Amino acid sequence: MNARASLIALGSVIAMAAACRAPAWLTGPRLTGTCDGACDHYLDCRGGDRSDAARNHCVSECRDVFSDDESLRAYESLSCPDAVEYVEGSRRHAAR
């Protein structure tokens, strides 16, 4: 096989592999396993204050709560209602 045919074959394989990959919106959120990623998830879900102070407070508390990247990825994979409840507790418990 000549060089041109090899490049065409390689290009075809790459194109097929790219076509088989699911789009990002189907695969869910990017799981970073970091406090930065966990806080981005929490603040996005919660809405409201996204100031540097709120982010710094979140990251500081995160480091006290989570000890490894696997637990951080698990948190990042929570739905928004569950992610906010994990941090803030359920409203039912807070009312007691």
Sequence and secondary structure as in RCSB ss.txt:
>XXXX:A:sequence
MNARASLIALGSVIAMAAACRAPAWLTGPRLTGTCDGACDHYLDCRGGDRSDAARNHCVSECRDVFSDDESLRAY
ESLSCPDAVEYVEGSRRHAAR
>XXXX:A:secstr
  HHHHHHHHHHHHHHHHHHS  HHHH S    SHHHHHHHHHHHH S   HHHHHHHHHHHHHH  SHHHHHHH
HTS HHHHHHHHH  HHHHH 
